[in-house]
Amino acid sequence: MTRKLWGLVLAVSLTLTVLAGCSGNDAGNNKGAGPSQSAPASTEASGSPEASSAPSANDYGDTGGLTLPLVDKPTTIDWMLVSEFPANDKLIAKEIEKRTGIKVNLITVSPTTYPDKLRVTIASGKLPDIFHGLNPAELKKLGQQKAVVAINDYADMLPNFKRLYIDENPWIVKSYGDESGKLYSWPIYKMNRAVNHGMMFRKDVFEKNGIPEWTDTESFYQALKKLKEVYPDSYPFASKNKEYIFKSLAYGWGVGGTNYPAYYDENAKEWKYAAIQPEHKEMLDFLKKLYNENLLDPEFLTDTPDSWTSKMTSDKSFVTYDWIGRMELFRNQVGAQNPDYDLRYGLPIGPTGRTLTLPETDMSLSITVANGPKKEVALKLLDYLTSPSGAALVTLGVEGETFNFDANGKPVYPELADVPNVDIKVLDERYGLWLEGMYLAPDHRSVYYNLTEREQEAQDKIIKDNRFEPLDPVLNFTDDEIAAIAEIQVSLEKSAQEFNARYILDKSHGESQWEDWKNNAVKLGTTKLIDIFNEAQKRFDAAK
């Protein structure tokens, strides 16, 4: 191992980024722990990545321009990824080899031990051909030391990558590449469902008491007042999100964003600090009104998931903000005792009437390719798995062999007929599908996207009138900027959260305290922080 690479190993954080695949997404939430495997170096000679000029004997669907097989002689690559279960003897490994000619040695490691395993693997200097889990800064350092490849340097041999991330989404390299424009991470495309979180309400209680579903902020307020009249011992609006409720609701007041409290003002075309904006004060004033009138649970900043669940599954609270899967979970939990229980998705509150937009492209896993003799083979394989054909294989299986589509276009797995709920964990265990680090462009016919009637209603309500707040630009900060942001944010965000809480809970807080807070926020560094964002925005706008 080189001195530079060893230096990086010493700098690697003890908390490597190993995410579940659903930002806010939940694709990997069902994956558990399994035995760790070693990462032996492959002893087979490297195969040529040049595809055969002859067409494949089998029709595997749309490969995006690649010709199968991908190599002209047997080739083995090592791939380290997350799973509870060994996968080398399962359908996924066998089918990849059958289609591409590439034998994949799948080094599956449980999510709990993967960070340590990855750190040890990097320290050994023997990197798997494909792996994931470093944070972006660490990965860029590896790339700059030539330990992993700059994927965009090979775009001409990767038709699916080129189409998605060079031609259709050129901002990807601007946002995630290094200062030389080199991209070391393979993106995940369209993992997210359109709507995954939002306001929800007890439709059964609303209908029972003749309360119409709200259509704007005022009618939301009136609905809460009516609920309080009918159920005087209740606090109609409850939350388990603690201080994150402000970020969740900020979209409805036009000051939300991934980097909240920093957000991009599309009209002014500049970054601002939400917590000192008049729109943010309007949001706090609204929550303060709800709190003062006992419409907002006084424990909204301290409620635990258990205490919140108890309130939302009884007649203590009726409105909340959460993940849409909660609608079915709560119904299943209390349906036997209360068969009328019906939690439904409601419109966003706030003057914009908008909610967050989930990104189409996810870079959180930092999937990368080692700069070794088989790098082009590994890149070609990732490109195939990004194609419609490869995506279907990784997230559906093999049609006619492992599954068939029913009359409604839903996948049915005959071998799993006795399994009550075929989810992605089941598919992982049985076939090696949905391995974290392998799904690159999930097929939306997969079971992960089988929405219930309530979940589909949530999609329809937001999509129908395009109630999405625009995504903020993804800025590419320098190392110095990252350090400066981290230094400022710690005290600033803590102070902002403390002020938000005091402003709502203390009846004496009003205009005077708001002005004091704005002045204090500037002293704590809001101007410097936002200047960093706007300088990075200038580079983003100027980049080709």
C-alpha positions in Angstrom: 0.0 0.0 0.0 1.3 3.4 -0.9 2.1 6.0 1.8 -0.7 8.3 0.4 -3.3 5.5 0.7 -2.2 4.6 4.2 -2.6 8.2 5.1 -6.1 8.2 3.9 -6.8 5.0 5.8 -5.8 6.7 9.0 -8.1 9.6 8.2 -11.2 7.5 7.4 -14.0 8.2 9.8 -15.1 5.5 12.2 -18.6 6.2 11.1 -18.6 5.3 7.4 -21.7 6.1 5.4 -23.7 3.0 4.9 -27.2 4.0 4.1 -30.2 1.8 3.5 -31.0 3.0 0.0 -34.1 5.1 0.7 -33.5 8.5 1.8 -36.1 8.8 3.8 -36.5 6.1 1.5 -37.1 2.8 3.1 -35.8 0.2 0.6 -33.0 -1.0 2.9 -34.9 -0.6 6.2 -35.9 -4.2 6.2 -32.4 -5.6 5.8 -30.8 -7.1 8.8 -27.5 -8.6 9.9 -25.8 -11.7 8.6 -22.4 -13.4 8.6 -19.5 -11.4 7.3 -17.3 -12.9 4.5 -13.7 -12.4 3.6 -12.6 -10.5 0.5 -10.1 -12.8 -1.3 -8.4 -11.3 -4.3 -9.6 -13.0 -7.5 -6.9 -15.2 -9.1 -8.5 -15.3 -12.5 -6.9 -13.3 -15.4 -8.7 -10.1 -16.3 -11.1 -10.5 -19.2 -11.5 -7.9 -21.9 -14.4 -5.6 -21.4 -15.0 -5.4 -25.1 -18.4 -6.8 -25.9 -18.8 -9.5 -28.4 -19.9 -8.3 -31.8 -22.4 -11.1 -32.2 -25.9 -10.6 -30.7 -26.8 -12.5 -27.6 -28.5 -15.9 -28.1 -31.0 -14.9 -25.5 -33.2 -11.8 -25.5 -32.7 -10.1 -22.2 -34.5 -7.0 -23.0 -33.3 -3.4 -23.3 -29.6 -3.3 -22.4 -29.3 0.4 -23.3 -26.9 -0.2 -26.1 -24.6 -2.8 -24.5 -24.1 -6.2 -26.2 -24.1 -9.3 -24.1 -21.9 -11.0 -23.0 -19.8 -8.2 -21.7 -16.5 -10.1 -21.8 -14.9 -12.4 -24.3 -13.5 -14.9 -21.8 -14.5 -16.0 -18.3 -13.7 -13.2 -15.7 -14.3 -13.0 -12.0 -14.7 -9.8 -10.0 -15.0 -9.2 -6.3 -18.0 -7.1 -5.1 -18.4 -6.1 -1.5 -21.9 -5.1 -0.5 -24.5 -5.3 2.3 -26.8 -8.2 3.0 -27.6 -10.6 5.9 -27.3 -13.5 3.5 -24.6 -15.2 1.4 -25.5 -14.7 -2.3 -23.0 -16.5 -4.4 -25.1 -19.6 -4.8 -28.3 -17.6 -5.5 -30.1 -16.6 -8.7 -28.5 -13.1 -8.9 -24.9 -14.3 -9.1 -25.8 -17.2 -11.5 -27.9 -15.0 -13.8 -25.3 -12.2 -13.9 -22.7 -14.7 -15.0 -25.1 -16.3 -17.5 -25.9 -13.0 -19.2 -22.6 -11.1 -19.0 -19.9 -13.8 -18.8 -18.7 -12.2 -15.5 -18.6 -14.3 -12.4 -19.2 -12.1 -9.4 -17.7 -13.0 -6.1 -20.3 -11.4 -3.8 -18.8 -10.5 -0.5 -21.9 -9.9 1.6 -21.5 -8.3 4.9 -24.2 -7.4 7.5 -25.1 -3.8 7.8 -23.9 -3.7 11.5 -20.4 -4.9 10.7 -20.0 -3.4 7.2 -18.4 -0.1 8.3 -15.7 -2.0 10.2 -15.2 -4.5 7.5 -14.8 -1.8 4.9 -12.3 0.1 7.0 -10.2 -3.1 7.5 -10.4 -3.8 3.7 -9.2 -0.3 2.8 -6.4 -0.7 5.3 -5.3 -3.9 3.7 -4.8 -2.1 0.4 -6.6 -4.9 -1.4 -9.8 -3.2 -2.6 -12.7 -5.2 -4.0 -13.4 -4.4 -7.7 -16.7 -2.8 -6.6 -17.6 -1.5 -3.1 -19.5 1.3 -1.4 -19.9 3.1 1.9 -17.3 5.8 2.0 -18.4 9.4 2.6 -18.0 11.7 -0.4 -14.9 13.5 0.9 -13.1 10.2 1.6 -14.0 8.8 -1.8 -12.7 11.9 -3.5 -9.4 11.5 -1.7 -9.2 7.9 -2.8 -9.9 9.0 -6.4 -7.3 11.7 -6.4 -4.8 9.1 -5.2 -5.8 6.9 -8.2 -7.1 4.1 -5.9 -10.6 4.3 -7.5 -11.6 5.3 -11.0 -13.1 8.5 -12.3 -16.2 7.0 -13.9 -16.9 9.8 -16.3 -13.5 9.2 -17.9 -15.0 6.0 -19.3 -18.4 7.4 -20.3 -18.0 6.5 -24.0 -17.9 2.8 -23.1 -20.9 3.1 -20.7 -24.0 4.0 -22.7 -26.4 3.9 -19.8 -24.2 6.0 -17.6 -23.6 8.5 -20.4 -27.2 8.9 -21.2 -28.4 9.4 -17.6 -25.6 11.4 -16.1 -23.7 13.1 -18.9 -26.4 13.8 -21.5 -29.6 14.1 -19.4 -28.3 15.2 -16.0 -24.9 16.9 -16.6 -25.3 18.6 -13.2 -24.3 15.3 -11.5 -20.6 15.8 -12.3 -20.8 19.5 -11.3 -22.4 18.6 -8.0 -20.6 15.4 -7.0 -17.3 15.5 -8.9 -14.0 16.7 -7.5 -12.4 20.1 -8.3 -11.1 18.5 -11.6 -14.5 17.4 -12.6 -13.8 13.7 -11.9 -16.8 11.6 -10.6 -15.9 8.6 -8.5 -19.4 7.5 -7.4 -22.0 5.6 -9.5 -25.4 7.2 -8.9 -28.7 5.4 -8.1 -31.5 6.5 -10.4 -35.1 7.0 -9.5 -35.0 5.0 -6.3 -37.6 7.2 -4.5 -41.3 7.2 -4.8 -42.8 10.6 -5.5 -44.4 11.0 -2.1 -43.0 9.4 1.0 -43.9 11.8 3.9 -46.5 14.3 4.7 -49.5 15.4 6.7 -52.0 12.7 7.8 -55.3 12.7 9.5 -57.9 10.4 11.0 -60.4 10.3 8.2 -62.8 8.2 10.3 -62.9 10.8 13.0 -63.3 13.7 10.6 -66.2 12.0 8.8 -67.9 10.9 12.0 -68.0 14.5 13.2 -68.8 16.2 9.9 -65.3 17.9 9.7 -64.2 18.5 6.1 -60.7 17.7 5.1 -58.6 20.8 5.0 -57.7 22.5 1.7 -55.5 25.3 3.1 -53.9 26.5 6.3 -57.1 28.3 7.6 -59.3 25.3 7.0 -56.7 23.1 8.7 -56.9 25.4 11.7 -60.7 25.3 11.7 -60.6 21.5 11.6 -58.3 21.4 14.6 -60.6 23.7 16.5 -63.6 21.5 15.8 -61.7 18.4 16.9 -60.9 20.2 20.2 -64.6 21.0 20.7 -65.7 17.4 20.2 -62.7 15.9 22.1 -61.8 18.5 24.8 -59.2 16.3 26.4 -57.4 15.8 23.1 -54.5 17.7 21.5 -55.5 17.3 17.8 -52.1 17.8 16.2 -49.2 15.6 17.5 -45.7 15.0 16.4 -42.8 12.6 17.2 -40.3 14.5 15.0 -39.0 16.8 17.8 -37.1 19.8 16.4 -37.3 18.3 12.9 -40.9 19.3 12.6 -39.7 22.8 11.6 -37.8 21.4 8.7 -40.7 19.2 7.6 -43.2 22.1 7.7 -40.9 24.8 6.3 -41.7 23.7 2.7 -45.2 24.9 3.1 -43.9 28.4 4.0 -41.4 28.4 1.1 -38.3 28.2 3.2 -37.6 24.4 3.2 -34.8 22.5 1.6 -32.4 19.6 2.0 -29.8 21.9 3.6 -32.4 23.6 6.0 -32.0 26.1 7.6 -30.0 27.1 4.5 -32.3 27.1 1.5 -32.3 28.4 -2.1 -34.8 31.1 -3.0 -35.7 30.4 -6.6 -37.2 33.9 -7.1 -34.2 35.8 -5.8 -31.8 33.1 -7.2 -29.7 33.1 -4.0 -29.3 31.1 -0.8 -30.8 32.4 2.4 -31.0 31.4 6.1 -34.5 30.2 6.8 -34.6 30.7 10.5 -34.4 34.5 10.2 -36.8 34.9 7.3 -40.2 36.5 7.8 -41.8 33.4 6.3 -40.2 31.3 9.0 -41.6 33.6 11.6 -45.1 33.2 10.1 -44.7 29.4 10.5 -43.6 29.8 14.1 -46.5 32.2 14.7 -49.0 29.7 13.4 -47.6 26.9 15.5 -47.6 29.3 18.5 -51.3 29.9 17.9 -52.0 26.2 17.8 -50.0 25.7 21.0 -51.7 28.5 22.9 -55.1 27.2 21.9 -54.2 23.6 23.0 -54.5 22.4 19.4 -50.9 21.3 19.3 -49.7 18.6 21.7 -47.6 20.4 24.3 -45.1 17.4 24.1 -44.6 17.9 20.4 -40.9 18.6 20.9 -40.3 15.7 23.3 -42.7 12.9 22.3 -41.2 9.5 21.7 -42.4 7.2 18.9 -44.2 5.1 21.5 -46.0 8.0 23.3 -46.9 9.5 19.9 -48.2 6.1 18.7 -50.4 5.8 21.7 -51.9 9.2 21.0 -52.4 8.7 17.3 -54.1 5.3 17.8 -56.5 6.5 20.4 -58.7 9.6 20.7 -55.9 11.8 22.0 -54.5 13.1 18.7 -55.8 13.0 15.1 -53.4 14.8 12.8 -49.6 14.3 12.3 -46.7 14.5 9.9 -44.9 11.2 9.1 -43.9 8.5 6.7 -46.8 7.3 4.5 -46.3 3.7 5.5 -47.6 4.6 8.9 -51.1 4.6 7.5 -51.1 0.9 7.1 -49.0 0.2 10.2 -51.4 1.9 12.5 -54.4 0.3 10.9 -52.9 -3.1 11.3 -52.0 -2.3 14.9 -55.4 -1.3 16.1 -57.8 -2.6 13.4 -59.0 -5.5 15.6 -60.0 -3.1 18.4 -61.1 -0.3 16.1 -62.1 -1.6 12.6 -63.1 1.9 11.5 -59.6 3.4 12.1 -58.6 5.1 8.9 -55.4 7.3 8.8 -55.2 9.2 5.4 -52.9 11.5 3.7 -53.7 15.2 3.8 -52.6 18.3 1.8 -49.6 20.3 3.0 -50.2 23.2 5.2 -48.7 26.6 4.8 -49.3 29.4 2.2 -47.4 27.7 -0.6 -49.3 24.4 -0.2 -46.2 22.5 -1.2 -44.2 19.7 0.2 -40.7 18.4 -0.3 -39.5 16.9 -3.6 -37.5 13.8 -3.4 -34.5 13.7 -5.7 -34.4 11.4 -8.7 -30.7 10.7 -8.2 -29.2 9.3 -5.0 -25.5 9.4 -4.4 -25.6 8.4 -0.7 -24.1 4.9 -1.1 -21.0 6.1 -2.9 -20.7 3.0 -5.1 -17.3 3.0 -6.6 -14.8 0.9 -8.7 -11.3 0.1 -7.7 -8.6 1.2 -10.1 -7.3 -2.3 -10.8 -6.9 -4.6 -13.8 -10.6 -5.3 -14.0 -11.9 -1.8 -13.7 -13.4 -1.7 -17.2 -15.1 -5.0 -16.6 -16.6 -3.8 -13.3 -17.7 -0.5 -15.0 -19.4 -2.4 -17.8 -21.2 -4.5 -15.3 -22.5 -1.5 -13.4 -23.6 0.0 -16.7 -25.6 -3.2 -17.6 -27.3 -3.2 -14.2 -28.3 0.4 -14.8 -30.0 -0.6 -18.0 -33.7 -1.6 -18.0 -32.7 -5.2 -18.5 -30.2 -5.1 -15.6 -32.6 -3.1 -13.4 -35.3 -5.7 -13.8 -32.9 -8.5 -13.0 -31.7 -6.9 -9.7 -35.1 -5.8 -8.4 -37.6 -8.2 -10.0 -35.7 -11.4 -10.9 -36.2 -13.5 -14.1 -39.6 -13.4 -15.6 -41.0 -16.9 -16.2 -38.5 -18.4 -13.9 -38.7 -16.6 -10.5 -41.8 -14.5 -11.1 -44.7 -13.7 -13.5 -46.8 -10.6 -13.8 -50.5 -10.9 -12.8 -53.4 -9.3 -14.7 -52.7 -6.0 -12.9 -49.0 -6.0 -13.9 -47.8 -6.9 -10.4 -45.0 -9.5 -9.9 -46.0 -12.8 -8.4 -43.5 -15.3 -7.1 -44.8 -18.9 -7.4 -42.1 -20.3 -5.1 -43.1 -17.8 -2.4 -46.8 -18.5 -2.5 -46.8 -19.4 1.1 -45.0 -16.2 2.2 -47.6 -13.7 3.6 -45.7 -10.6 2.5 -43.2 -10.8 -0.2 -41.0 -7.8 0.4 -37.4 -6.9 -0.6 -35.9 -8.7 2.4 -37.6 -11.9 1.3 -36.3 -11.4 -2.2 -32.8 -10.8 -0.9 -32.8 -13.9 1.2 -34.3 -16.2 -1.5 -32.8 -14.9 -4.7 -30.2 -12.3 -3.8 -32.3 -9.5 -5.2 -32.3 -5.9 -3.9 -28.7 -6.2 -2.5 -27.6 -2.8 -1.1 -25.0 -1.5 -3.4 -26.3 -3.4 -6.4 -29.6 -1.7 -7.3 -28.7 1.2 -9.5 -32.0 2.0 -11.3 -34.8 0.0 -9.7 -37.6 -1.3 -11.8 -40.8 0.4 -10.5 -42.8 -2.8 -11.2 -40.9 -4.3 -8.2 -42.7 -5.2 -5.0 -41.1 -2.2 -3.3 -43.3 0.1 -5.4 -46.5 -1.9 -4.7 -48.5 1.0 -3.1 -51.5 0.4 -1.0 -54.7 2.3 -1.8 -53.9 4.9 0.9 -50.3 5.3 -0.3 -51.5 5.7 -3.9 -53.9 8.4 -2.8 -51.0 10.2 -1.2 -49.1 10.2 -4.5 -52.2 11.4 -6.4 -53.0 14.3 -4.1 -49.6 15.8 -4.5 -48.9 14.9 -8.1 -52.3 16.0 -9.4 -51.7 19.7 -8.7 -47.9 19.5 -8.7 -47.6 20.4 -5.0 -43.8 19.9 -4.9 -41.4 22.6 -3.7 -38.5 22.8 -6.3 -35.3 20.9 -5.4 -32.5 23.1 -4.3 -29.3 23.0 -6.3 -26.8 20.4 -5.1 -23.6 22.4 -4.3 -20.1 21.0 -4.4 -18.2 22.5 -1.5 -14.4 22.6 -1.2 -12.7 21.0 1.8 -12.2 24.4 3.4 -15.8 25.3 2.8 -17.0 22.0 4.4 -14.9 22.7 7.4 -16.1 26.3 7.7 -19.8 25.2 7.4 -19.3 22.5 10.1 -17.8 25.0 12.5 -20.6 27.6 12.0 -23.5 25.2 11.9 -23.1 23.5 15.3 -23.7 26.5 17.5 -26.0 28.2 14.9 -28.4 25.4 14.5 -28.5 24.6 18.2 -29.4 28.3 18.9 -32.0 28.3 16.1 -33.7 25.2 17.5 -33.7 26.7 21.0 -35.2 29.9 19.8 -37.9 28.1 17.8 -38.9 26.2 20.9 -38.9 29.2 23.2 -40.8 31.3 20.7 -43.7 28.8 20.6 -43.7 27.7 24.2 -43.3 31.1 25.9 -46.3 33.3 25.6 -44.3 36.4 26.3 -42.1 35.9 23.1 -43.1 38.1 20.2 -41.6 40.8 17.9 -39.0 42.0 20.3 -37.5 38.5 20.8 -37.7 37.8 17.1 -35.6 40.9 16.4 -33.1 39.9 19.1 -32.8 36.4 17.6 -32.1 37.8 14.1 -29.3 40.0 15.5 -27.9 37.1 17.5 -28.0 34.8 14.5 -25.9 37.2 12.4 -23.4 37.3 15.3 -23.3 33.5 15.2 -22.4 33.4 11.5 -25.5 33.4 9.3 -23.9 35.9 6.9 -20.7 33.9 6.6 -22.5 30.7 6.2 -24.8 31.9 3.4 -21.9 33.6 1.7 -20.2 30.2 1.4 -23.4 28.8 -0.1 -23.7 31.6 -2.6 -20.0 31.4 -3.6 -20.5 27.7 -4.3 -23.7 28.5 -6.3 -21.6 30.9 -8.5 -19.2 28.0 -9.3 -22.2 25.7 -10.0 -23.8 28.3 -12.3 -20.5 28.9 -14.1 -19.6 25.2 -14.6 -20.3 23.7 -18.0 
